[in-house]
Amino acid sequence: MLDALETGLETVRITGLSDGIFYAELVFDNGVEVSARPSDSIALALRTGTPIYAHEDVIEEAGMPIPDEQEDQVEAFREFLDNISPEDFGRKT
C-alpha cells in the first residue's frame, strides 16, 4: 500500500475511546491523515517500525498503572533478557 501510494507512514495516533471502541489515524509523510481501525494501524506500525502515539485522554481512560513491585519484576526480566544468549537454550544430552 505504501509503495503504491509512494509515501511512508510517519505516525499512528490512537485518537479516541468511546463505549469501549478505540479510534485511530494513520499520518503519512506527505501530510495526509486517514482514519483507520486501530488493529490495522498498530499492525502496520509494527511492520514498518513507525511510532505509535495515544492521546493523553485515551491513556487516562484505558491505561492501567503498574504497581511498583510489578515494575521491579519487569525490570528484572528485562535485565535477564539483556544477559541471556541463544546457547542458554541449548539441549543437554
Helices and strands as residue ranges (DSSP letters): H 2-5, E 9-18, E 21-28, E 33-36, H 38-48, E 52-54, H 56-62, H 68-83, G 86-89
